Amino acid sequence: MKAMILAAGLGNRMRPLTDHTPKPLLCAGNKPLIEYHLENLQRAQIQDVIINLAYLGEKIRAHLGSGERWNLHIHYSQEPEPLETGGAILQALDLLGEETFLLINGDVWCDLEFSELAMRELSANQQGHLLLVPNPAFHPNGDFALDDSGMLLADLQKFHPQRFTFAGISLLKPSLVSDYPNKREKFPLVETFRHAIAQQQLSGQVYRGHWSDVGTPERLQQLENYLSP
């Protein structure tokens, strides 16, 4: 299995911290955020990692290199400009191949062991499996709901009481993007999620451990406080 880490964003909400440092290299607990993902992938014995680059991408490449420090093989997908999440995967399809892969947002932190997600097998009809978390205060209405089976994602009304927030971690088939009828150079991945949900091809699970979307300096400080002894 391969993994892809999304690391090309501009990090506008994190300014001024991201004026000279790409968000995945911001530190919490004396370690760049992206290194937590690489260590987790190493523990899960997922060795091939694709990282997309755009904004200050040369600094990420210089810091991580080929991944030898983590016994990983890192491949880079260089973007001329940020292509959004869907466009990033579309450009990286040749690197990803045709097998199910683990997708991770570079700006989240989670204590879930990736091995737990990697062991899941998607059925022939499934295009992906999303990790969901209880809605944080900054995103009270959530993103998706689970149906009565507690498994398949449902695109229910915005204020449905059982909606949860997408954690930015998922198990996906490349065909989710490659077969999406409205794919284009730059587009958000959520479009493919909603397309797959409409065809009952997307499942999910709720994770109730520690998770953080490190989207603002304040949330970065909260994570720092959590990780610091």
N, C-alpha and C positions, 0 to 999 in steps of 0.2 A: 504493500500500500504506500502511496505517496501522500504528501501533505502540501498544502499551499497556504502561505501566510500573506495576508493583504497588508501592504506596507507603503502604499504610494500616495496616501492622502496628504493634503496640505496642512492639516492640523490647525486650521484658522482659529478654532475656539480655545486653543491652548496658547495662543500668543500672549506674551512675548517669548514664552519658553521655546516655541518652535521656530523662532526667527532664524536660528542658526543650527538647530538640532531637529532631525525628523522625529516625529512622535514615538515611533517604536524604540528609539534610543534614549528616550527620557527614562530616568531612573526612579525606582521605588525599592526600598529595602536594599540600597546600594547596588542595584543591578538593573540594567536596561530591560524594559518591558519585554522586548522580543526574546531575550535570553531565557526567560521563564518558559516560553513556548518551546524553544529548542531543547531545553533540558527535559521537558515533559515528553517531547517526541522521542528523545533518546531513550527514556525509560520505557516508552511504548514500542521500541525497536522499529520505529518508522524512520528509515535512513534517508530517503530521497525527499528533499524539501524544495519547493519552488517559492520564491519570494518576488513579488512584483515591485518595481521601483519607478519612481517619478521624482517627486519633490525631494531634493537633497539625497537622492538615491545613492550617489557616489559615497556618501558617508556611511550608509548602511553596508554597502558592499565592502568598503575598506575595513569596517569594524568586524564583520562576520567572516569575510573571506570565503573559502570553499567549505567551511563548516567542520574542518578537521578537529577543532577543539572539542566538539561534541560528538565526534565519530559519525558525522552526517555528511551527506553530499548535497550542497546547496547549489541550486540553479537559479539564475536571475532572469526575470521577464521584464526587460526595460521598456517603459512606456514613454512616448514623446511628450505626453501630458497625462495627468490622471484620467484613466478611462472609466472611472466608477467601477463598482464591484462586478457587475455583469460583464462589462467590456474587458476587465482585467482577466477574467477567466477565459473569455473568448480568445483573447490574444495568446493565452498560455496553454491552449488545448494541446498543441504539439508536445509540450513538455509534460503535460499531465497524462497523456495516453488515453486509454479507453476504460480503465478500471476505476472503481469507486475510490474517492480520495477524501481526506480530511481537510476542511477549510476552516481557517482561523483568522479572525480579525486581529491585526497587529496591536490594536489599542484596547484590548480587553485583558483582564487578569481573572483567572478562575482556578480553584484548587481541585477541579475534576481531573482525574488521571485520564489522559487521552486514550490509554489502552482500553478503558471501559467502553468508549464509543467506537473504537476501531474494531472491536470484536463483534459488533453488530453486523449482521448480514442483511442487505436490502433484498427484498423479494424482486421477482422479475418485473412486477408492475410498479415498484417504487422508484422514484427519481431522487429521493433524499430523505434525510432524517435530521431534524433540527433540535438543538438544545435550547430549551426555554427556561426562563427564570421568573420568579415572582416579580411583579412590576415594581421598579424602584420609584422613589418619590419624584424624580425628574421625568418619569415616563409612566404616569399613572394609568393610562388607558391601554397599555400593552400593544402587541402586534397581532397575535394569533390566538385562537382558542383550540382546544382539543374537543373532538366529538364525544359522543356517549361511550365509545370504546376506550376513551382515554389515550388513544394512540394517533389516529389520523388528524391532521390539522384541518381546521375549518375556518373559513374566512367570514366570521360572524360579525354582527354589528359592533360598532366602535365601543359601546359601553356594556358589552356582554360581561357578566361578572366573572366568567372563567377565562378571560383573556390573559395571556402571559407575554413577556418580553423576549424577543429573540436575543440569545446570548452572544451571537457573533461566532458561534462554533457549530459546525454541521458536518454531516457525512453526505457526500453528494456523488451522483454519477455525472460524468462530463456531458452526457446526453441531455441533462437538464438544460444546459446552455446551448450546446451544439444543435439540438433539435427545436429550440425555442423559435417559433415562427416570426417573432418580431425582433430578433437579435440584430444588433448593429454595433458600430465601433465603440460607442460610449452609451451605456445604459445601466441602471441599477439592477442588482440581482433579485431584488424583491419582486420584480415583474415576473421572473421565471418561477418564483415561489407561488405567486398567486395563480399563474397558469397551471402549475402542477396540482395545486390545491383543488382547482375547479375540476380536475380529472381524477381526484382522490389518489394522487401519486406521491403525496408528501406526508410523512409522519413526524411525530415529535415526542419529547419527554421533558418533564419539568425537573430541573435540578435545584435543590434547595441549600446547597453549600455556599461557600463564599465566592462571590462574583463581583467584578467591578468593570464598568465601562469608563475607562479613564479619558473622558472627553473634555474635561475642564481642569484648570490648575487646582481648583478646590477638591475635585474628586481624586486627582493625583496625590494631594496631601492626605486625604482620607486613607488611601491605600498605603501610603508611606507610614502613617500612624499604625495601621493594622499589621504591617510587616515588621516594623521596628520593635525590638524587645523592650 
